[in-house]
Amino acid sequence: MLWVKALHIVFIASWFAGLFYLPRIYVNLAMVEPGSLAERERLLLMARKLLRFTTLLAVPAVGLGLWLWLGWGIGRGSGWMHAKLAVVALTVGYHAACARLLRSFDAGDNRRSHRWYRWFNEAPVLLLLAAVVLVVLKPF
């Protein structure tokens, strides 16, 4: 079980690293001057590759978490675990929102400012903080 926990933590940390950086690329994309095609394409390529890699990290992170919860019974029936599962669902939703935003950049449909993306970029920090507090402190 300790190996599963260790791998879960590594994949979670890696997944969140991608979620921390991907919206930062969106900030830069939102600031690209209209005529800077090469810069826009380079940033889009970076965002596509990072989203793909981050998705590949999310799958084992969630899978290993499910294994710990369902297979080993960690947190089963606990209030903190229900709250953590809600945080996981919000994180998966945030990840999906990142994918949708990338599709809008790809289509040339971005209507949001770089300031909006700067605020959007703060959400994974709060999600990670909530998950860690819930797992370590088990407040309820």
N, C-alpha and C positions, 0 to 999 in steps of 0.2 A: 504494500500500500504506500510506503514511503517513496518508492520510485514513481508511482503514479502521481503522488502529490508534487514531487520535485519537477516532473515533466510538465504538470499542469501549471505550476508557477512560472516556469521558463516560457511556455507558450503564451500564457496570459501577458507576461511582461513584453514579449516580442510583439504580440498583437497590438497592445496599447502603444508601443513605440511607433508602429505604423499609423495608428489613429491619431497620435500626437502630431506627426509630420505631414500627413496627407492634406489636412485643411490648410496647413502653412503654404503648401504648393498652390492651393486655391487662392490664398491671399495674393500671391505673386501673379497668378493668372488674371485675377481681377484688376491688377495694376498694369498689365501689358498695354502698351500704346496700340491703337488700332492698326497701324501699318507694320508692326513687328511680328511678321509671320514666323520667322525662324525661332524667335524666343517663345512664342505661343506654342509652336509644335514641340519644342524641346521640353517645355513644362508639361504639356499634355502627355508626352511619352513617359516622363518621369512619374506622373500621377497614375497613368494606366498600369505601369509596372509595379508601383508601390501598392496600388489597390489589389492587384492580382496576388502579390506576395503576402499582403496583410490578410487577405481572405484565406490563403493557404495556411496561415498561422492560426486563424480563428477557428478553423474546423477541429484540429486536435485540442485546442484550448477548451472548447465547449464539450467535445467528446470525452476528454479526460475528466472534466468537471462532472459530467453526467455519470461516468463510471464511479467516481468517488461518492456521488450522492446516491445513485441507485444500486450500484454493486456493493459498496461498503457500508451504506446506510449513514454516511456522515451528514449530520444535520437534519436527518429525516424527522419530521414533525416539529421542528423548531421554528419559532417566529423569525429569528435572524436569517434562517435559510430561505424562508419565503421572501423576505425583503431582498436578500442577495439575488435570488432568482429574478426578481423584478428588475434589479440593476443589470443583470445579464441580458434580460430582454431589451432593456433600454439601450444597452451597448450594441446589441445586434441591430436594433433599429437605427442607431447612429451610423453604424457601418453601412447599412443599406442606404441611408440618406447620403452618405459620402459617394456611394456608387451613382445615385440619381444625380447628384450635383456634377459629377464628372461627365455623365451623359449630356447634361445641359451645356457644359463647357465644350464638349466635342461637337455638339450641334450648333454652337455659336449662339446659344440662347440664354447665357448668363445675364440675370437682371439684378444681381446683388453686388453691393460694394465691397471693397477690400475690408472696410470696417466691420461689416456684417460677418465676414469670414473670420476675422480676428476674434470676434465674440463666439462664433460657432466653434472655433478651435479650443475654447476653454472647457467645453462639455466633457471630453474624455477625462480630463483631470478630476473633475467632480465625480464622475462615475467610478474611476479607480479609487479615489478617496473613500467613497461610500462603500465599495466592495471590501476594501481592506479593513475599514472600521468594523463593518458587520462581521467579518470572519474572525478578526482578532479579538474584539471586545465582546461579541455575542450579546448585544445589549438587551435582547428579549428573546 
